[in-house]
Amino acid sequence: MSGSEEKITSAVKKLRDTYRSGRTRDVEFRREQLRNLLRLMDENEEEILEAVGKDLHKPRTEATLAEILVVKNDIACALNHLSDWTKPEPLEVPLVHKMDSCFTVSEPLGLALIIGAWNYPIQLCIMPLVGAIAAGNCAVIKPSEIAEASAELVSKLIPKYLDQDCFAVINGGVVETQCFLNNCKFDKIFYTGGHAVGKLVMQAAAKNLARLTLELGGKSPCYIDKDSDLEIAVKRICWGKFSNAGQTCVAPDYILCHPDIQEALIKQFKEALFDFYGEDPKESPDYARIVNNRHFNRLKSLMSSAGKCAVGGETDESENYISPTIMTGVKPTDPIMENEIFGPLLPIIDIESFEDAIEFINDRDRPLALYIFANDKSKIQRFMNNTSSGGFLANDTVVHAAVESLPFGGVGESGMGNYHGKNSFDTFSHKKGCVIKKQAMESFNSIRYPPYEEKRLAWIRWLIEAKEQSYEKLSDIAPLLFSIPLAMVHKVIGLPRYFLK
């Protein structure tokens, strides 16, 4: 075992031992750690902005929104609701259990592994950690090595603000990730990234039957209806697509629209991009860069493989710069339509009808997000009801990811599980079903004991058998009305023996 592997296994053992001590189960301890995490974000905002700027040339406003404010809001949400989340939840129960105390409690899963991604290197490490802390787990954070400055900052700040016996950051690449997956046992693995590695993570989780969340992404379609306000639609699409130079998992991946509106659409794209980034986006302080040369070359190859660049198409390898690019004449079979683009290239696909758009989407893998721009509410409803996606948004893009109360996650090929807000707490929790009975009710419970009798079976059937509720006639609610005084009598004196004979 190498020195790096020994360091990892030793750190994991330390966290496992801490979890078994019960320290993280204390709600006040969790609250203290969340406050420290919020303090981390407040006191190091400039360092965070500098790090993501260095990694991605990310504009200050975009970084503040996506790496600072969204994270702080999620922490605040956990702090504001932690008491409610950790309370036992009473349940509706059938008649036979009305005298019992039936409820669920959320308990921590144990030791969690959080594998972050490079495109939002702070958010995608810290936001899952919020859920892990709130739920009472210990956690190891593995930032993406591609966003090097951000990874180093996370590894410096987490030990400074959080309990080092409960939370650890380990940097590294493929070797370290393989060590985590092959040599360590986790109760929960939370992975954000691509499909290929996601499948390997799933295989590793299966070995120990670890609970798993996969945030994978996919090709998120954007349908523009002919009745839509094109000026508004294009501005909102441009913001969602070209923020962070298109390196966003829920960015619109391609546009579906009727050929009749394509010329007007291109005109609006030219105007919107000029308004956003000026004559030359390369000179704009508000436009990011591709993360590295490998991804730059991948995107450049896609650009030259299909259609034509109706807008943009400029590149500069020395800066990993690719301009916001709108592509027309793209065919569904072109290479650019095979996998998630994850860059500032936006193909337009001709679609003859609303129904064809739905069919086109349903013929492909289920996306992480699905967008429609339309004024017809019935079309929006039909689009939502007749497609499947991780999230759905009408008349805007991306912003649904910032709503803490909404679950954020994929379905099928775009991932499994979700998080944000209460959903993060649930993701890192096991909901345990609990029943507490009284020993004083033996007369009631004895009807289930041998020797069995038909009369008792009839009572058991009446008490237990569930039926569809219909209160159209008085006779439909007679059993319910009878059960109320029966339950009250039993609670006071026990069920008379002659009912059971």
Order of alpha helices (4+ residues) and beta strands (2+ residues): alpha-alpha-alpha-alpha-alpha-beta-beta-beta-alpha-beta-alpha-beta-alpha-beta-alpha-beta-beta-alpha-beta-alpha-alpha-beta-beta-beta-beta-beta-alpha-beta-alpha-beta-beta-alpha-beta-alpha-alpha-alpha
